[in-house]
Amino acid sequence: MNHNNLMRCLISNDTNDRGFNVLKDIFLLAIRIYVALIFLNSGLIKLSNWPQTLELFRSEYHVPLLPPVLAAYVGTAGELIFPCLIIAGLFTRWAALGLFVVNAMAVISYPQLLDFECPAAINDHKYWVILMTALFIFGAGRWSLDYFLGRKNVSKNGYQSF
């Protein structure tokens, strides 16, 4: 891309520009990987010491409406399944919404996050919400299974099914 094309891309509102689309796809892929790895690592840590995880859900985390053991299973499953879907770019919007719920439950069930002297803990959750919202609104981008499966559906019957 030469200098004139770069400047035109930067000041243009034309979102069909190839350079813009490549940057958008890189950005969406980076968001997918970043957010997914945070939650996936959390789920793997919970699995690595399951008795401690159950104890934390019994004593520290107070998930509304769910018994502690069920909350531990559901929360850990969400932290393992939704990130894998997001990395693959499969059902990305639904997976981002699922992680949004997991994140919200983490904040609701551990209100001490709001009392810490250092706001970084709660701020992390806020940043993750912003990134998950971007995935929900924009989808996974062209470097995803959603895109490839959608293209296949478009070519078969003339319209996109998701």
Disulfide bonds with the S-S distance in Angstrom:
none
